[in-house]
Amino acid sequence: MKPAPFAIATLAALGGGGLLAVASSSDTPALQWKEYEADVPKTIVELQPFRRAASVEFQLSGDWGTATLINLNPQINAWFLLTLWSPGAPKAIAYHLENPQPKTQTLALSEAHPYGITLSDGGRDVECELWPAGQPAALQQAQRSELPYAPLCEDRLYLRNRVSGTYTHLERVTNFLRDHVWGGEQIVGFVKEEFFRDAFLEKGGAVTAARPPATPDAAPNAPRPAPISEAFAAMSVVPEHLGIDIGQGAGGVLLGKWYPVRDTAGIFVSVMQPQAITVSGPHAGYIDSVEAAALDYMVALDLGEYDLGFALGTDHPRVGWSERALESVRNPALAGPDGIGSVAPLVVNGMVSPPTVQTVAATFAGGFKREHGAFRYGPLAQQNHGTHYGFIEQGVVFSKLQPGLATLIVDEQGAVRMKTWTSADDALLPHIKFARQNGVPLIEYDEKTGASFPGALVDSWGPGNWSGSSDERLRTLRAGLCLQDTGTARFLIYGWFSTATPRAMARVFQAYGCRYAMHLDMNALEHTYFAAYIRKNGQILVQHLVEGMAEVDRKGGGGELAPRFLSFPDDRDFFYVTRRHGDR
């Protein structure tokens, strides 16, 4: 399907061999869409259907070279690829540039100085020479700095440099087994089944019916609480490992109620045991006694106060074939399901950009790695090359969004949506800033009836690609997301389930009145990591949803904490939550 109209490209972009293919036809957008759709080997640049490029010539040691600036998605206006090419060179030298002010600042090759870029913001133009006198001195210095984000043009622009991501011990071992040991995936599966199942099970401290804690004060525009059965309504639990301060000290909390996070507006925490939920209407089926009594933590983020972003890790998710994809659906001529096997010359660096760090209120880990992000069983395994999970960062498509998958979308205006992707939704692509797919939905929403219901595959181990053991034992530590709409406010709810099957997750998210829910990652604290950043008295306090998650962060020489995703590159993809109104 052809998407909605988008900006006409003036020049074609970087070709598959690294040379510049120049074109000025009005058919360029249509040709680029055909490139995007074609089931052929291609580059990451050729995978961008909305790219727009312009070129200038410059003189280099008596010879003429060509500089090309490619806006990878003009509607988002955040990521650019600058290429410098000269006769005799085997290929163009590429630099991945990030525009830190995409809503106001535009970039163009300079007409006044043939060795730089013009930055325009609010009617003011700034000339920035990046390769003066034909030598890319400023660019080379930025590249040699080895910083994940190297400042250029007095911090008006950043060069994204390739860096190594940080791996935890668990990540290093599992990656070694999968990449270098025959049968390594089976070994990893055995370890998960035998040692991680219920490893993080939490039941809470003492449960009492005597003198229950007071109901938290109803905050304006607070999330909707979950209905609790009469048998549990007066009972309180002590969330012993909760690391976010909700002002309760060592005291208990009421199940299903929302408690505002101390010293932070628009973030709330709730605690739940699935057995306490009043079940009504269509809901997930049987849940066993272990997951019924397990303690789950929920964090609600007011989308009127916060924006959501998404970033790829230095290594994951990859763009090649998942080992789960059947041989019958693979095209041996392709390095991956989208025709690419690498993101080069683009750079993914697993951390928040420097200007954004100042406004970050929370971060949390993303979804499955590419190894697990495709289907081996069921109808989705037989279509679209095995239906690999798609993802988009800053408007750049790294893996196509596939029909039938649960999808979180953030558009150019910052609006957050969750839906099951369809082929017709390709019309939305020019306006998507961030997107992440991760399996099939936990719960879906019926617009006609106004009711939510469990996803059709919530109880299907193979067709749902829920992971877990080969004999379909699905209970383990899991995380997920849902959207709640109260009529006056919208909340993104992050759920941490100390041990649960997908059906238990669906039941809990339904209880909180969520319209849609999707799975994230599982099995370990580092894969279900969530941290909030509390600004108080000029300091930033890092509070982890579960205390043990602090082990993933780095410790400085003086004992100070260097939080994951903010202070150093990480190998895994993640989401970040930013304040809309500065420090609050």
C-alpha positions in Angstrom: 0.0 0.0 0.0 1.3 3.5 -0.8 1.4 5.8 2.3 0.0 9.3 2.6 1.8 12.0 0.5 5.1 13.2 1.9 7.8 15.7 1.0 9.3 15.4 -2.5 13.0 14.5 -2.5 15.3 16.8 -4.4 18.0 14.2 -4.8 18.4 10.5 -4.3 20.3 9.1 -1.4 23.3 6.9 -0.8 23.3 3.9 -3.1 24.0 0.3 -2.1 27.7 0.4 -3.0 28.3 3.7 -1.1 28.4 5.9 -4.3 26.0 8.7 -4.8 23.1 8.2 -7.2 21.8 11.6 -8.1 18.2 12.1 -9.3 15.7 15.0 -9.4 12.6 13.3 -10.8 9.2 14.0 -9.3 8.8 10.2 -9.1 11.6 10.0 -6.4 9.1 9.4 -3.5 7.4 6.6 -5.4 10.7 5.0 -6.4 11.9 5.2 -2.7 8.7 3.5 -1.6 9.3 0.8 -4.1 12.8 0.4 -2.8 11.4 0.1 0.7 8.9 -2.6 -0.3 11.2 -4.6 -2.5 12.3 -8.0 -1.2 15.9 -7.4 -2.3 19.3 -6.7 -0.6 19.6 -3.1 0.3 21.2 -0.6 2.7 19.7 0.9 5.8 19.5 4.2 3.8 17.5 2.5 1.0 15.1 1.2 3.7 14.1 4.8 4.5 11.1 5.6 2.1 10.8 9.3 3.1 14.5 10.4 2.9 15.3 13.6 1.2 18.8 14.6 0.1 20.7 17.5 -1.4 24.3 17.7 -2.7 27.0 20.3 -3.3 30.4 20.1 -4.8 33.6 21.2 -3.1 37.3 21.4 -4.2 39.7 19.0 -2.6 43.5 19.2 -3.5 42.6 20.4 -7.0 40.0 17.8 -7.4 36.2 18.1 -7.0 34.4 16.2 -4.3 30.7 15.9 -3.4 29.0 16.4 -0.1 25.5 15.0 0.4 23.2 15.7 3.3 20.3 13.2 3.7 17.4 14.0 6.0 16.3 10.4 6.9 12.8 11.5 7.7 12.0 15.2 7.1 8.7 15.0 9.0 10.7 14.1 12.2 13.8 16.1 11.2 16.1 14.5 13.8 18.6 12.2 12.1 20.8 13.1 9.1 23.5 11.4 7.2 26.4 13.5 5.8 28.5 11.8 3.2 31.7 13.1 1.6 32.9 11.6 -1.6 35.9 12.3 -3.9 37.0 10.7 -7.2 39.2 7.7 -6.6 37.7 7.0 -3.2 36.3 3.5 -2.9 33.2 4.9 -1.2 31.8 7.9 0.5 32.7 8.7 4.1 29.5 8.8 6.2 28.8 10.7 9.4 25.6 10.3 11.4 24.4 13.6 12.7 21.7 14.3 15.3 19.6 17.5 15.4 18.9 18.2 19.1 16.1 20.7 18.3 14.1 18.9 15.6 11.0 21.0 16.1 12.7 24.3 15.5 16.1 23.8 13.9 16.6 22.9 10.3 19.8 21.8 8.5 21.0 22.5 5.0 24.2 22.3 3.1 25.7 25.8 3.2 25.5 27.9 0.1 27.9 30.6 1.6 30.6 28.1 2.7 31.0 25.0 0.5 32.5 23.1 3.5 29.7 23.2 6.0 26.1 23.3 7.1 23.7 26.1 7.7 21.6 25.7 10.9 18.4 27.7 10.9 16.3 28.3 14.1 13.7 31.0 14.6 14.8 33.1 11.6 18.5 33.0 12.6 21.0 31.3 10.5 24.3 29.9 11.8 27.1 28.8 9.4 29.0 25.7 10.7 32.1 24.7 8.9 32.7 21.0 9.3 35.3 20.2 6.7 37.0 23.5 6.0 39.4 23.8 3.1 38.3 20.4 2.0 39.5 18.6 5.1 36.9 17.2 7.5 38.8 18.6 10.6 35.8 19.3 12.8 34.2 16.0 11.9 37.4 14.1 12.4 38.0 15.6 15.8 34.5 14.7 16.9 34.9 11.2 15.6 38.3 10.8 17.4 36.7 11.9 20.7 35.1 8.5 20.9 32.1 10.1 22.7 28.7 8.5 22.0 27.5 12.1 21.3 30.3 14.4 20.1 29.2 18.1 20.1 29.5 20.1 16.9 28.7 23.7 16.0 28.7 24.9 19.7 26.4 22.1 20.8 23.8 22.9 18.1 24.5 19.5 16.5 25.9 16.1 17.6 27.9 13.5 15.8 26.9 10.0 16.8 29.9 7.8 17.3 30.0 4.0 17.4 30.7 2.8 20.9 30.6 -0.5 22.8 27.6 -1.2 24.9 27.8 -2.5 28.5 26.8 -6.1 29.1 25.9 -7.6 32.4 27.5 -11.0 33.4 24.2 -12.7 32.4 24.2 -11.1 29.0 27.8 -12.0 28.3 27.3 -15.6 29.2 24.0 -16.1 27.2 25.4 -14.2 24.2 28.5 -16.5 24.2 26.4 -19.6 24.4 24.0 -18.5 21.6 26.8 -17.2 19.3 29.6 -19.7 19.8 28.3 -23.0 21.3 26.4 -25.6 19.3 23.1 -26.1 21.0 23.7 -23.0 23.1 20.1 -21.9 22.8 18.9 -25.1 24.4 21.4 -24.6 27.2 20.0 -21.1 27.8 16.5 -22.5 27.8 17.4 -25.2 30.3 18.9 -22.6 32.6 15.8 -20.4 32.4 13.5 -23.3 33.1 15.4 -24.8 35.9 16.9 -21.8 37.7 14.9 -18.6 36.8 11.4 -19.9 37.1 9.9 -18.1 40.2 13.4 -16.8 41.1 12.0 -13.4 41.6 8.7 -14.4 43.2 7.5 -11.9 45.7 4.5 -12.3 48.0 4.9 -9.2 50.1 5.5 -8.9 53.8 3.0 -9.6 56.5 -0.7 -9.4 55.4 -3.1 -8.1 57.9 -6.7 -7.1 58.2 -6.3 -5.2 61.4 -6.0 -1.4 61.0 -5.4 -1.2 57.3 -3.5 1.8 56.1 -5.4 4.8 55.1 -6.5 5.1 51.5 -4.0 7.4 49.7 -5.3 10.9 49.1 -7.1 11.2 45.8 -4.8 13.2 43.6 -6.3 15.2 40.7 -6.3 13.2 37.5 -5.1 10.1 39.3 -5.2 6.7 37.5 -8.2 4.5 37.9 -7.8 2.0 40.8 -8.4 -1.8 40.3 -11.5 -3.4 41.8 -10.6 -5.6 44.7 -12.8 -8.4 46.0 -14.3 -8.1 49.5 -12.0 -10.7 51.0 -9.0 -8.6 50.2 -10.4 -5.0 50.3 -9.3 -4.4 53.9 -6.0 -6.2 53.7 -2.6 -4.6 53.2 0.7 -5.9 52.1 4.3 -4.7 52.6 6.2 -4.5 49.3 9.5 -5.4 50.8 11.6 -4.8 47.7 9.9 -1.7 46.3 12.6 0.9 45.6 10.4 3.9 44.7 9.4 6.2 47.6 5.6 6.5 47.9 5.8 7.9 51.4 4.7 4.7 53.2 8.0 3.9 54.9 8.0 0.3 56.1 4.2 0.3 56.3 1.7 -1.6 54.2 -0.2 -0.6 51.2 -3.7 -1.4 49.9 -3.9 -3.6 46.9 -5.1 -1.9 43.6 -4.8 1.7 45.0 -2.5 4.3 43.4 0.1 6.0 45.6 1.8 9.2 44.2 5.5 9.1 44.1 7.1 11.4 46.6 8.4 14.7 45.2 7.3 14.0 41.7 4.1 15.0 39.9 2.3 12.7 37.6 3.9 9.4 38.6 2.0 6.8 40.7 2.7 3.3 42.0 0.3 0.5 42.8 0.7 -3.0 44.1 -1.4 -6.0 43.1 -1.9 -9.7 43.8 -4.0 -11.3 41.0 -6.0 -13.3 43.5 -7.4 -10.1 44.9 -9.0 -8.9 41.7 -12.8 -8.8 41.3 -13.2 -10.7 38.0 -16.1 -9.7 35.7 -16.7 -9.8 32.0 -14.4 -11.5 29.4 -11.1 -12.3 31.1 -8.1 -14.6 30.9 -8.7 -18.1 32.1 -7.2 -20.1 34.9 -4.2 -18.8 36.8 -2.4 -21.1 39.2 -2.0 -20.5 43.0 1.6 -19.3 42.7 1.0 -16.4 40.3 -2.3 -15.6 41.9 -0.5 -14.8 45.2 2.6 -13.2 43.5 3.1 -9.5 44.1 3.1 -7.3 41.1 4.2 -3.6 40.9 2.6 -1.0 38.6 3.9 2.4 37.7 1.5 4.9 36.0 2.9 7.9 34.0 0.6 10.8 33.2 0.9 11.4 29.5 -0.3 14.9 30.0 2.9 15.5 32.0 5.4 13.3 30.2 6.6 12.3 26.7 7.9 8.9 25.7 11.0 8.1 23.7 12.6 4.9 22.5 16.3 4.1 21.7 18.0 1.0 20.3 20.9 -0.5 22.2 24.4 -0.8 20.7 23.8 -4.4 19.9 20.1 -5.3 20.4 17.7 -5.7 18.8 19.7 -6.7 15.7 18.3 -6.5 12.1 19.3 -9.9 10.7 17.4 -13.1 10.8 16.0 -14.5 14.0 17.0 -18.1 14.6 13.3 -18.8 15.1 12.4 -18.0 11.5 11.7 -21.2 9.6 13.9 -22.0 6.6 10.8 -22.1 4.5 10.1 -18.4 5.0 13.7 -17.1 4.6 15.1 -15.6 1.5 18.7 -16.8 1.3 19.6 -13.8 -0.8 18.8 -11.5 2.0 21.0 -10.7 5.1 17.8 -10.2 7.1 14.0 -10.1 6.7 14.1 -6.4 5.5 17.1 -6.9 3.2 19.7 -5.5 5.6 22.1 -7.2 7.9 23.6 -4.1 9.5 22.5 -0.6 10.5 25.8 1.0 9.2 26.5 3.7 8.4 23.9 4.8 11.0 25.0 4.6 14.6 22.9 3.2 17.5 24.5 3.9 20.9 22.2 2.7 23.7 21.9 5.9 25.7 19.9 9.1 26.0 21.3 12.2 24.2 23.0 14.9 26.4 20.2 17.6 26.0 17.5 15.0 26.8 19.1 13.8 30.1 18.1 17.0 31.9 14.4 16.2 31.4 14.4 12.4 31.9 12.0 11.2 34.6 12.3 7.5 34.1 13.7 4.8 31.9 12.8 1.1 31.4 14.1 -1.8 29.4 12.6 -2.6 26.0 11.5 -5.8 24.3 12.9 -9.1 23.1 16.2 -9.4 21.2 16.0 -10.2 17.6 16.9 -13.9 18.4 13.4 -14.2 20.0 11.6 -11.6 18.0 10.0 -13.8 15.4 7.7 -16.7 15.2 8.4 -20.4 14.9 4.8 -21.7 15.3 1.4 -20.6 14.2 0.1 -18.5 11.3 2.5 -15.6 11.9 5.4 -17.9 11.4 4.3 -18.6 7.9 3.9 -15.0 6.7 6.2 -11.9 6.2 9.4 -13.9 6.6 8.3 -15.2 10.1 6.9 -11.8 11.3 10.0 -10.3 12.9 9.2 -7.6 15.4 9.7 -4.1 14.0 11.2 -0.9 15.5 11.7 2.7 14.6 13.9 5.3 16.3 13.7 9.0 15.4 11.6 8.3 12.4 14.1 5.9 11.0 12.9 2.4 10.1 15.3 -0.2 11.3 12.9 -3.1 11.0 9.5 -2.9 9.2 6.4 -2.9 11.4 4.5 -6.1 10.7 0.8 -6.8 10.6 -0.7 -8.7 13.6 1.8 -7.5 16.2 1.3 -5.4 19.3 2.8 -2.0 18.6 3.6 1.0 20.7 3.7 4.2 18.6 4.8 7.8 19.4 4.0 10.2 16.7 5.7 13.5 15.7 3.5 15.4 18.1 4.3 13.1 21.0 1.0 11.3 21.2 1.4 7.7 22.5 -0.8 4.9 21.0 -0.9 1.1 21.3 -2.5 -1.0 18.7 -2.3 -4.2 16.7 -0.6 -3.1 13.4 -2.3 -3.6 10.1 -1.1 -3.2 6.5 -3.3 -0.1 6.2 -1.4 1.5 9.1 1.6 1.9 6.7 0.0 5.3 5.9 1.0 6.4 9.4 4.7 5.7 8.8 5.8 9.3 7.8 4.6 10.6 11.1 5.9 7.9 13.5 8.9 9.1 15.6 9.2 6.0 17.7 7.7 2.5 17.5 8.4 -0.9 19.1 6.6 -4.2 18.4 6.9 -7.1 20.8 4.7 -10.1 20.1 0.9 -10.2 20.1 -1.4 -8.2 22.4 -2.1 -9.2 26.0 -5.4 -7.4 25.9 -7.3 -5.5 23.1 -10.0 -3.0 23.1 -13.4 -3.0 21.3 -14.3 0.6 20.4 -18.0 -0.4 19.8 -18.6 -2.0 23.3 -16.0 0.0 25.2 -14.7 -3.2 26.8 -11.2 -4.8 26.8 -10.7 -8.5 26.4 -7.7 -10.9 26.4 -5.7 -11.2 23.2 -6.7 -14.1 21.0 -3.3 -15.8 21.5 -2.8 -15.0 25.2 -3.0 -18.7 26.1 -1.2 -20.1 23.1 2.5 -20.7 23.8 3.9 -21.2 20.3 1.6 -19.1 18.1 1.8 -16.3 20.7 5.6 -16.5 20.9 5.5 -16.0 24.7 8.8 -17.8 25.3 9.3 -19.9 28.4 10.1 -23.6 28.5 9.5 -26.0 25.6 6.8 -27.8 27.5 4.8 -24.6 27.6 5.5 -23.7 31.2 5.2 -19.9 31.0 5.4 -18.7 34.5 8.4 -16.4 35.1 9.3 -12.8 35.8 7.8 -10.6 33.1 7.2 -6.9 32.3 4.6 -5.2 30.1 2.9 -2.0 29.2 -0.7 -0.8 28.9 -2.7 2.3 28.3 -5.4 3.6 30.6 -7.8 6.3 29.7 -9.9 7.8 32.6 -11.8 10.3 30.4 -9.8 13.2 31.9 -6.3 11.8 31.6 -4.3 9.1 29.9 -1.7 7.0 31.6 1.0 4.7 30.3 1.2 1.9 32.9 4.4 -0.2 33.3 3.8 -3.5 34.9 6.4 -5.7 36.7 5.2 -9.2 37.5 7.3 -11.1 39.9 6.1 -14.4 38.4 3.3 -14.6 35.9 2.0 -16.2 32.7 0.7 -14.0 29.9 -2.9 -14.8 31.1 -2.1 -13.4 34.6 -0.6 -10.3 33.1 -3.8 -9.8 31.0 -6.0 -10.2 34.1 -4.1 -7.6 36.0 -4.0 -5.1 33.2 -7.7 -5.6 32.6 -8.4 -4.9 36.3 -6.7 -1.5 36.0 -9.1 -0.6 33.2 -6.4 -0.7 30.4 -7.6 -0.5 26.8 -4.6 -2.3 25.3 -1.6 -4.1 26.7 1.6 -5.7 25.4 4.5 -7.7 26.6 8.0 -6.4 27.1 10.9 -8.6 28.3 11.3 -11.3 30.9 13.4 -13.7 33.1 15.8 -11.2 34.8 15.8 -7.9 36.7 18.1 -6.4 34.1 15.6 -7.3 31.3 12.7 -5.8 33.3 14.7 -2.8 34.6 12.7 0.4 35.6 14.3 3.5 37.3 12.8 6.8 38.3 14.8 10.0 38.6 13.6 12.2 41.4 14.8 15.8 41.4 15.0 17.2 45.0 17.1 20.1 46.4 19.2 20.4 43.3 20.1 16.7 43.3 18.9 13.7 41.2 17.9 10.7 43.2 17.8 7.3 41.4 15.0 5.1 42.6 14.6 1.6 41.1 11.2 -0.1 41.0 12.8 -3.1 42.6 15.8 -2.6 44.8 17.9 -5.3 43.1 17.8 -3.4 39.8 20.4 -1.1 41.1 23.0 -3.8 40.5 22.7 -3.1 36.7 23.9 0.5 37.3 27.6 1.4 37.6 29.2 2.6 40.8 31.8 5.4 40.8 35.0 5.5 42.8 33.3 7.6 45.5 30.3 5.3 45.6 28.1 7.5 43.5 25.6 5.8 41.1 25.9 6.1 37.3 22.4 5.1 36.1 21.9 2.8 33.1 20.8 4.4 29.8 21.8 7.9 31.0 25.4 7.6 32.0 26.9 4.9 29.7 25.9 3.0 26.5 23.9 -0.1 26.9 23.6 -3.1 24.6 19.8 -3.3 25.0 17.0 -1.1 23.7 15.0 1.0 26.1 12.3 3.6 26.6 12.8 6.9 28.3 10.2 9.3 29.9 10.8 13.0 29.7 9.1 15.9 31.5 7.1 18.2 29.2 7.3 21.2 31.5 10.9 21.2 32.7 11.8 20.3 36.3 8.7 19.4 38.3 
